[in-house]
Amino acid sequence: IDDLALAHAATNLQYHQTECEIIFCRPESLPTRADSGVILMNMIHSEQQSAMAALKAMADFEGVIITSGILKEGRKKYLHWTHSLGWELKEER
């Protein structure tokens, strides 16, 4: 995850009013525990695997995970992996 991308996202957040707590960080800097909320990942499959490995403490996370960056040719393998994590596909675009 590029530090400039994190800084850019944090800067963009300043233009929006929100009462939600929003954290922009690398996977290793995420809170060690969260029961709910939203995780956004715009990464290719291998990057998502690395990020989720860093989030083992959040195995019982019951929030929403929105992902993007998956290559069409890797779709089947990706969906198999997400199924192994217990994720349920709600929508695909």
GITA-V440297 format. One record per helix or strand of 3 or more residues. SS is the DSSP state (@ for helix, = for strand). FROM is the first residue (numbers start at 0). TO is the last residue. If there is no record, write none. Layout:
ss = (SS,SS)
from = (FROM,FROM)
to = (TO,TO)
This chain:
ss = (@,@,=,@,@,=,@)
from = (2,26,37,44,55,63,71)
to = (12,28,41,53,57,67,83)
